[in-house]
């Protein structure tokens, strides 16, 4: 891809985790290939938890802490 005489490389969407791809899409909303891969990643979510297996252990820990805090407040 060329832009104003500069050669721009296309990101490797498949190597991005869901959060990285979402961040990319916030500023590149017209990138249809990126959207397609984003929705493909969403389709691979665990039906029971709604979470993806590409979350880091730190991200999972934060999710669990948030859920536990919500339960304790109820």
C-alpha positions as CSV (number, residue, x, y, z in Angstrom):
1,X,0.0,0.0,0.0
2,X,1.4,3.4,-0.9
3,X,0.4,6.7,0.7
4,X,1.9,10.0,-0.4
5,X,5.0,8.3,-1.8
6,X,5.5,6.4,1.4
7,X,5.3,2.6,1.4
8,X,3.0,1.5,4.2
9,X,2.9,-2.0,5.4
10,X,-0.4,-3.6,6.3
11,X,-0.7,-4.9,9.9
12,X,-0.8,-8.7,10.4
13,X,-4.3,-8.8,11.8
14,X,-4.2,-12.6,12.6
15,X,-1.3,-12.1,15.0
16,X,-3.1,-9.4,16.9
17,X,-5.2,-10.4,19.9
18,X,-8.8,-9.2,20.0
19,X,-8.0,-6.2,22.2
20,X,-5.2,-5.0,19.8
21,X,-7.4,-5.5,16.8
22,X,-10.2,-3.6,18.5
23,X,-7.8,-0.7,19.2
24,X,-6.7,-0.7,15.6
25,X,-10.3,-0.6,14.3
26,X,-11.1,2.4,16.4
27,X,-8.9,4.5,14.1
28,X,-9.3,2.4,10.9
29,X,-13.0,1.9,10.8
30,X,-13.1,1.3,7.0
31,X,-10.6,-1.6,7.0
32,X,-13.0,-4.4,5.9
33,X,-10.3,-7.1,6.2
34,X,-9.6,-6.1,9.8
35,X,-13.3,-6.2,10.6
36,X,-13.7,-9.6,9.0
37,X,-10.8,-11.0,11.2
38,X,-12.2,-9.3,14.3
39,X,-15.6,-10.9,13.8
40,X,-13.9,-14.3,13.1
41,X,-12.1,-13.9,16.5
42,X,-15.4,-13.1,18.2
43,X,-16.9,-16.3,16.7
44,X,-14.3,-18.3,18.6
45,X,-15.3,-17.1,22.0
46,X,-16.1,-19.7,24.6
47,X,-19.9,-20.0,24.6
48,X,-20.0,-20.6,28.3
49,X,-17.8,-17.7,29.5
50,X,-17.8,-15.2,26.5
51,X,-14.1,-14.8,26.9
52,X,-11.5,-15.6,24.3
53,X,-8.6,-18.0,24.9
54,X,-6.2,-15.3,23.7
55,X,-6.4,-13.3,26.9
56,X,-3.3,-13.1,29.0
57,X,-3.3,-14.6,32.5
58,X,-3.2,-11.0,33.8
59,X,-6.2,-10.0,31.8
60,X,-8.1,-13.1,33.0
61,X,-7.2,-12.3,36.6
62,X,-8.5,-8.8,36.2
63,X,-11.8,-10.1,34.7
64,X,-12.2,-12.6,37.6
65,X,-11.5,-9.9,40.2
66,X,-14.1,-7.6,38.6
67,X,-16.7,-10.3,38.5
68,X,-16.0,-11.3,42.1
69,X,-16.3,-7.6,43.2
70,X,-19.7,-7.4,41.3
71,X,-20.9,-10.5,43.1
72,X,-19.8,-9.2,46.5
73,X,-21.7,-5.9,45.9
74,X,-25.0,-7.7,45.2
